[in-house]
Structure formats: C-alpha cells, structure tokens
C-alpha cells in the first residue's frame, strides 16, 4: 500500500521533507517513524500506519509534499514473509500487483493534490471502465482516462470522477503559477503586486527560497491585514514597583528553575483582564454571523527563532500561578527555539503577546493573529520623566499597544481593556509573586 | 465535361455507405451516393444478412412443425412453394431498398447509379446508363463492400457450384448439397437447405466449425447440426471439383485418402474478399494492407487525406453493424470530432440453430493473449423459459476480470441469442460488473434471466443452479 501524507493538523496542507528515516527494502513496524517533515511551524515525524516492508520511497529529502501525496509504499503482504530478508526483497516489486489488499486500497478516494499517483492497471490490458459517453468527453478533452480514478464498482469512471480530476488539474495549474506559490490553494497570493519584477536590473541580487514557515507567516499576515479592520490603541504602564518586586524575587524563581520575566507576569495579568473583557478573548465565527466566546484563556507568545517567528501557546493562564506560568513559558520558548514544538501546540490560542522588549523596541503596532481579535505589543521598559502630583519623577515606563479587531471590540471596550492591563501591571501585588 | 461538385462522395450504398451518406447529410453536408446496383442496400440487403435471415426464419418453421408433433400439435407434412418463398423474400428486399431510397430523397442525398472509379484523390468517374459522370469532391468514403471468395480450382463455370449469393437465390432444393467451409455463412445457408429437405454435408478444413467462437458456445450448434445435416466432416479438404453431368464430382481428402463424391450442388463459403478491383485506388494515395483490404486508421482515414474507408473494404470482422459504426466515425472525423473506433465493442451473431452471439472479450481470445479471466456460465437447461420454449440447448456465459469483477465479454448460444446479446454489449461498454448484472432484476420467465443468473453464479448464488464454490 502507498502511505500518503496524512492530515497532520487542521489547516496544515503540507510541508518539506527534512529527513527520511528508512530505506527501500527495509522492514518497518506500525507506528515507527519513517520521515521527518517540517510543517508550517514544527518539525514532526510521520509514523507508519502498518507493518511491512518499504518497497518504494516516492519523495526525496527537501521535497515539498502535500496532504494526500504518497510518501512511501509498504508491502504488508511481505511482512509475514519477511523472515528472510532476501525473500522480502524479491517480493518487493510485487506491490503493484492487484491482489485483494491492494485493490481495496485502490478504492480509497483520491485526495486533492495527488495527481501523478494514480494509473489504471489491469492485467487484462483492457482500458479502464467508463461509459461510451464519458470516453467521448475524455477524448474530446484529450484526457487520459488511465489517470482518472473511477469511484464506482470495478473502478468505473463516472462524469463526477472526470470532473473532479479536471478540477484538480486546474487547481494544481493555478498553484504552479510562481507568484502565487503557496501551500494553501485557496488563499490570496503572498506577493500581491510584486509579480515578476526583474530586480537584477538595478544591481546584484540573491534569491532565497521561502521556507514553509516563512510562507505561512506571509500568508497569515496577508490574511489578517486584508480581512481584519484593525485599530491600534497605545498606552504606557508604570512598572517601577513591578520591576522592584521582580528584582527581589528573581533569585527565588531562579532556584525553582524559572525566569521571572515580564512576559510571565503579563500572562498572569492578561488571564484576569481577559476574563473581565470576554470580547477580547472571542472570535468571529466562520459564517460571519456569530461571535464565539471562549471560556478558556490560551495565550500565544511570539518567539523569535532562527527560522522566523513562531507563536507557541501557554494554556489556561487564568488557572496557573506565576511560578507555573514562568516555568511553562520558559520550557515552551526553549522547545520552540529548538523547533521541537508540535503543530498541535501552536494551535488554539485566544490572544497573543508580542514582547519586543528584550531587543529594545519602543511602541509598535502588531498584526492581529486571526481569528483572534486582539494582540498586545510590548516594547522595552524605559526610565522616563513622568509628572506625578505635579512633580517630575523618573519612572520605569512600559510602552504598550493593543491592536484589536474593530468588528468585535469597540474603541471604548479596547480602552477599558488596555487600562485594566495597565492597572494589573501597576498594581501587581507582592502576594502573587511570593512563593508559598 | 463539367464535373458535379459535392462536399462528400460516398461510394457504395450498403449499411456502411448509406449510413455515412445520411449522417453526413444530417450534419448539413452536401452528399452524393454512388451505387452500381439499382436496389440500394449493398451486400447486407441484397445478398447477405436480410435474404439469409428471411430464409432462415421461413424454413425454421419446418423444424418447429416437426418438433411440435411430439408436444401434441401435429401440422402434418408441410409443403414448399419455392416460387412463393422466393417472391416473399424478394418483397422484403424491395421494401427495404425502396425505404433507403426514400430516406435518401428526404435528406436530399443525390444518388448516382453506376460504377465508380477514382480518377485522382478528389475525382470520381461514374459509368452510368447515361454515360460518364465526374464527381469532384472534398472527401470520399469508400464503402464498396465485399464478395464471396471463389477459389480458381472450384470455379468451373458451372451454376451448380454456388457462392452464398447464388445460394440465397434458392434456384432449387438440391437432393445433395455440399457446403465447403464450416464458417457462419456455410452453417447458416446449410441450415436453410437442410430444413428444406436437402441432405447437407459440411466440409471444414479446420478441427471445428465456426472457428474462433468459444468451444462451449459451438457445442449446441454442432450437436443440432449433426442431427439436421447428413454429416459434418472436420479436418477435411476438397482436392478437386469437376462437372459430372447434372452433378458435381468432388474429390475430398479424408484421413489422407482421396475420395470421390457426387453432389447436386456445392456451396463454396470459404471467405469474402473486398470489391477493390478496378476501383482506381492506384490513382489515389490510399494503400492496401497485406491481406488486400484498404488500410486505414482508427478514424477510418486511408493514407490519402481526402479518402476514408469503412466496412468490409477494410477487412476485420465483415459485419454490417461494424460498417455502420465506422460510417459514423468517418463522418465525425471529417467534421473534426475526436471519434475513434478504438475500444468499440462489436457484437457478432451467427444465425444457426441455435443462434450464437458474443461481444467483447471471448474465452478463446483471452487464452490466446494470456489474459487471466473468470468465466461464469448458466446452462439453459436450468432456465424455465428455455424449457417452455422447448429449447434447453443453450448456454449463457460471462467473461469476467477477476480483480474488478468487471464484465469484459458475454457469450450466448441458444434460441434468440442475437436478441439477447445487446444487454451484454451495454454491460461491456458501460464497464458493468457482475454485481451490477446480478442486481438488475430480469423478468421471469424470460431467456434474459440467464444473463442475471450467470452473473449470480459468479458469486455462487444463482438460484436455479448449484454452483461450484471455490
């Protein structure tokens, strides 16, 4: 049987083969990983669905593969006979035979994107079954019916099968237009207006292929930018007291193997603020007719990795104390930087923090990570002169920007929400930091 | 002389030629149909399918009447009025010929009667009763048909040595008739004469009659013929023929021993050859294949871009319905359509007693080509309808692709097999599976049920037989 790239997670359409862990003729056990794949934001391994002998490897390292595309062929029949390796090697090419098991496999529907895989094979050499009217249409369109998988009994090709095949051809043809090169067929092109500019006209250039991650980021940004009516709300939080507390307890946290960071504190603050402002934790339903309120608070934290921006999720921030949040955040960031995070761990966020403080940013306007409706952009806290009770004082001020989806949050909602975040930071109590 | 111009010229008004002419006219083309015989319809209508089937039907009543006696209804002994029988047969041919003529008139297809000859790739010269006429055409379709082959050694110039053409004229009822060639023509005409009372002897050089047909389908025919005919001699050759007064002296070879026999008439049915002599093909770019038939591709195009060829002139299975299908393909190809003869299923029917019909892949062909198949059979002895018709001498079989259970071929021997085979054609053309056929309800009691039951027997569940389960 052919092992095809399974649907790894919602919205993941494909990836790049970064490692092949088996060889042709090699025995493989069920659930044994046979391939490593970089998918959008993670490197994961793909387990074998059955035990058997690998008879064919269809893809090469570095190849881009899509869901449904055959990766390797496993001869399950050979598994039993595989006691002697020689025998299994002999049997290997026989996987194309249409014995009972493989003809059952032929009956599976063809997933989209997989066009080259199917070829009608009949020992009798008689062409594939299709009504004369269907054969006539295929002839008129110059379609080779041997490549069209029939869905009816005996592999008979119906008009619907032919139509589906042609539609896939069209879809693939569209995807192959270089400017629109993206893993997701239905999304708008990554580069909307820069189609085929010859940059070399003005000087030397260097081209670098966009990684799947970069393409995903690019696609998501366009999606968000073109679909979400966004407003940026600025604010500053006086974190002088908070920084003092942080300094006081940093060593204690260190002993527990955790960094006490501003981001961890923000997670804690946001857990409370989001509970108070449920609209900021909501999403618009795909139908565009409903707002989905979520009774869970999973906050994404933008992490700068070598490969690019990745946003892992810290879950249920409202149910965790600061130590737990600090530990979890630290572990998650570490895992992300090492690209060991799974696709599932990147999904399900309800709100996002983008903290650029560590690299010295001031105010900036982040892009909302749709379908979330708000994101908090955090800059670097800086000592600034501030008037307090008509007196100038030097305070540590944290630049904040709340970007929000105006379809869900009104200006007043956003202001109140941001003020609660600021109040949460400014009034962060020692009791919450102190370890019991 | 100013030539007549036309878009399409069709040479020959048989089932290939008139179908092509009518279809092209229906598609809006200006068509001229050239035919040398005053009665349209070609071999099929004049000296083939139609007269032979008329005679087979008329004479089968003899056998039916005889068989009826043991069912309790006795007709006594029937009398033959040969002149009336001939006239009735002729009336059918006239009616059909006239029908084609009026169908041509309605379509404004011009018919020119006379013998056609190609002057060049785009010009036909026709020798008519009113002198020569020239036709300048854009495309021509050769549909000139075939004629019975008469080997020189048998061509004595004696009317007692007949081909199918003469035999169908029914000159008399010979007491002793020798049929040389046990193919479908010899067997069909032999059946007519045997019914009329002739002692018929069939000689076949090969080990079986109806060569090429699956052995199990031939068996009921051979069994019936052995009763109806005086003898069927297989592996037997004719060495010599000579006129001997009012008889023909035939020297045959049996077991390598020559033997002389005398017959009142001899029917030579050893094959057919295309009517391509004196056609002027050499003035065109069309070429013949090594068997002497016109060579053409799957779209019926010859090597001459202006000339198409259909029907018997191309060789292959010499069947009227194949010619008609090719006619449509040729016209569609001329109109730029992608039609092709590739993978078209052409059924065949032999009107013997009982009839044999098949379509698609045969067991014989599968064996020759090494194609793995499964065969599902249903014997008519288990069919209620066959028994009520007193015709249990039949067999229905399906040729099935094992992995897909797809029906690749159907074979039927039995009464009315020719009418039953079309369901098989539909099944094969549609890519039906044995399950499709088994699950389609067939009315009871009919002979068509045998197709359904054959399909059921493939699954080991035919109601009226006990199938061998694997």
Boltz contact constraints between the chains, C-beta under 6 A:
constraints:
  - contact:
      token1: [A, 98]
      token2: [B, 403]
      max_distance: 6.0
  - contact:
      token1: [A, 103]
      token2: [B, 403]
      max_distance: 6.0
  - contact:
      token1: [A, 123]
      token2: [B, 372]
      max_distance: 6.0
  - contact:
      token1: [A, 124]
      token2: [B, 371]
      max_distance: 6.0
  - contact:
      token1: [A, 124]
      token2: [B, 401]
      max_distance: 6.0
  - contact:
      token1: [A, 127]
      token2: [B, 343]
      max_distance: 6.0
  - contact:
      token1: [A, 129]
      token2: [B, 406]
      max_distance: 6.0
  - contact:
      token1: [A, 129]
      token2: [B, 431]
      max_distance: 6.0
  - contact:
      token1: [A, 130]
      token2: [B, 431]
      max_distance: 6.0
  - contact:
      token1: [A, 131]
      token2: [B, 430]
      max_distance: 6.0
  - contact:
      token1: [A, 132]
      token2: [B, 429]
      max_distance: 6.0
  - contact:
      token1: [A, 139]
      token2: [B, 338]
      max_distance: 6.0
  - contact:
      token1: [A, 140]
      token2: [B, 338]
      max_distance: 6.0
  - contact:
      token1: [A, 153]
      token2: [B, 433]
      max_distance: 6.0
  - contact:
      token1: [A, 153]
      token2: [B, 435]
      max_distance: 6.0
  - contact:
      token1: [A, 154]
      token2: [B, 404]
      max_distance: 6.0
  - contact:
      token1: [A, 154]
      token2: [B, 405]
      max_distance: 6.0
  - contact:
      token1: [A, 154]
      token2: [B, 406]
      max_distance: 6.0
  - contact:
      token1: [A, 154]
      token2: [B, 433]
      max_distance: 6.0
  - contact:
      token1: [A, 155]
      token2: [B, 404]
      max_distance: 6.0
  - contact:
      token1: [A, 156]
      token2: [B, 431]
      max_distance: 6.0
